[in-house]
Amino acid sequence: MIELFASALVAAAAIAFVVEPLTRNLPPDDRQGPPSRQQVERAEQIVAEMAARVSPACSSCGTVADSPALYCARCGRILLGDRGRANSAV
């Protein structure tokens, strides 16, 4: 019975050790309304810019490739790689 009590005490201490730092520096609860139209447009612009950098477009046919793709799925040309290689015919 003492082992069970000791185990429960150790489990409670472990949970407190993990949870307490998470609750220490919580910001005050200042809820804001929905984002403004300008904030939404700016966020969409940032996402579009990031997608353009991550997913290159083929210089031959303009097809947007998946980010890990090395070759264009439509025409088979080599996409611009990380090393700055120019597109060339396959």
Summary of the structure (lengths in Angstrom):
residues: 90
radius of gyration: 26.4
end to end distance: 74.4
largest distance: 76.3
contacts: 159
relative contact order: 0.08
helix: 46%
strand: 4%
